[in-house]
């Protein structure tokens, strides 16, 4: 096999691993919000433990990308592909961290805490999951029209986040004894909002890869 063909196979392998990492972060967020709603401390601890797998996958992908840059000295779009791979894996690792943070909020509240999770938290989670799937397609096909869809989805996320924060502040004003509950709900909503921001960063990375120009989807 000639060197160029091997290089293209290596690029495809990195892309496939990035998509698998994105799916891991999606699964982590789904389970993290489920743990919050169900006050499932066992599941929350499992999510925290599994975050080490996300960290390892990020490191493995980054090492492969850096090695390819060093060995092949790519130029133009191939170089952009590898630089973007490094950026995307960083965003995915941070998305995993935000899912872990939600799990930690669940543990902070405890399984005996009498709480009702704001319904918009699950709505935010559902939007974030749809954004991950859109981003995966943008990565897979290097499709800028798909990547641009993330901007409007992120706007919906921001609106829900603002609604939750406003209502949580009102809850604190009328029920000061619920400060701990309000804090953890606000934190959890913020973690999902930040999770989505990293997905828009991925969309921007795809736009840069294809166009060679910087774009702002936030």
Protein Blocks (a to p, Z undefined) as FASTA:
>chain_A
ZZklmmmmmmmmmmmmmmmmmmmmmmmmmmmmmmmmnopaklmmmmmmmmmmmmmmmmmm
mmmmmmmmmmnopghjlmmmmmmmmmmmmmmmmmmmmmmmmmmmmmmnopmbccdddfkl
mmmmmmmmmmmmmmmmmmmnopaklmmmmmmmmmmmmmmmmmmmmmmmmmmmmmmmlmmm
mmmmmmmmmmmmmmmmmmmmmmmmmmmmmnopacdfZZ
